Amino acid sequence: MGTSLGFGGTAVNADNIKVCARCGLRYDWRKSASSTLKMTYCGSLCEKADLGFTIDALIHVERGERPIVKLPEADDDQKEPVAPVV
């Protein structure tokens, strides 16, 4: 067990204090607003600023349907395959 630190009249275990990888702020990782990277970032704003996205948003993203691309008919004269234009 780590030492107990007092912040604002409450005891906080020093083992629970982490330093944010983005802003350098010390925070209690159990109270981090970052839903998935609590041990790395103090909040979702630092997570998004550092990564460009939040892991939570990435998990919940829905992919749209991709259009079906028809390939051109192959000619006998054509020796190399033609890549579809996307």
C-alpha positions as CSV (number, residue, x, y, z in Angstrom):
1,M,0.0,0.0,0.0
2,G,1.2,3.5,-0.7
3,T,1.2,6.5,1.5
4,S,-2.0,8.4,2.2
5,L,-2.1,12.0,0.9
6,G,-4.6,14.5,2.0
7,F,-6.3,16.7,-0.6
8,G,-9.1,18.9,0.5
9,G,-9.7,16.9,3.7
10,T,-9.9,13.5,2.0
11,A,-7.3,10.8,2.1
12,V,-6.0,9.7,-1.3
13,N,-3.7,6.7,-1.8
14,A,-0.5,7.7,-3.6
15,D,-0.6,4.6,-5.7
16,N,-3.7,5.9,-7.4
17,I,-2.1,9.2,-8.5
18,K,-0.9,9.2,-12.1
19,V,0.5,12.0,-14.3
20,C,-1.4,12.8,-17.5
21,A,0.6,11.9,-20.7
22,R,-0.7,15.0,-22.4
23,C,-0.8,17.9,-19.9
24,G,1.3,16.6,-17.1
25,L,-1.5,17.1,-14.5
26,R,-1.5,14.8,-11.5
27,Y,-4.8,13.0,-11.1
28,D,-6.5,10.1,-9.3
29,W,-6.9,7.6,-12.2
30,R,-10.1,6.2,-10.6
31,K,-11.8,9.5,-11.1
32,S,-10.5,10.2,-14.6
33,A,-13.1,11.3,-17.1
34,S,-11.4,9.3,-19.8
35,S,-13.6,6.2,-20.1
36,T,-11.0,3.8,-21.6
37,L,-7.5,5.2,-21.0
38,K,-7.8,6.2,-17.3
39,M,-4.2,5.3,-16.5
40,T,-2.9,7.5,-19.3
41,Y,-5.0,10.6,-19.6
42,C,-6.7,12.8,-17.0
43,G,-9.7,13.3,-19.2
44,S,-11.3,12.7,-22.5
45,L,-10.1,16.2,-23.8
46,C,-6.5,15.2,-23.3
47,E,-7.1,11.8,-24.8
48,K,-8.7,13.4,-27.9
49,A,-6.0,16.1,-28.1
50,D,-3.2,13.6,-28.0
51,L,-4.7,10.8,-30.2
52,G,-7.0,12.9,-32.4
53,F,-9.9,10.8,-31.3
54,T,-11.2,9.1,-28.2
55,I,-11.1,5.3,-27.9
56,D,-14.8,5.4,-26.8
57,A,-15.8,7.2,-30.0
58,L,-13.8,4.7,-32.1
59,I,-15.5,1.7,-30.4
60,H,-19.0,3.2,-31.1
61,V,-18.4,4.3,-34.7
62,E,-20.7,2.6,-37.2
63,R,-19.4,1.9,-40.7
64,G,-21.6,2.9,-43.5
65,E,-22.2,0.5,-46.4
66,R,-19.6,0.6,-49.1
67,P,-20.8,0.9,-52.7
68,I,-20.5,-2.1,-55.0
69,V,-18.0,-1.3,-57.8
70,K,-18.5,-3.1,-61.1
71,L,-15.4,-4.2,-62.9
72,P,-15.1,-3.6,-66.6
73,E,-15.4,-6.5,-68.9
74,A,-12.0,-8.1,-69.7
75,D,-11.0,-8.0,-73.3
76,D,-8.8,-10.7,-74.8
77,D,-6.3,-8.0,-75.9
78,Q,-5.9,-6.8,-72.4
79,K,-3.1,-8.7,-70.6
80,E,-3.0,-6.8,-67.3
81,P,-6.0,-6.7,-64.9
82,V,-7.6,-3.3,-64.4
83,A,-8.0,-1.9,-60.9
84,P,-11.5,-0.6,-60.1
85,V,-11.8,3.2,-59.8
86,V,-13.1,4.0,-56.2
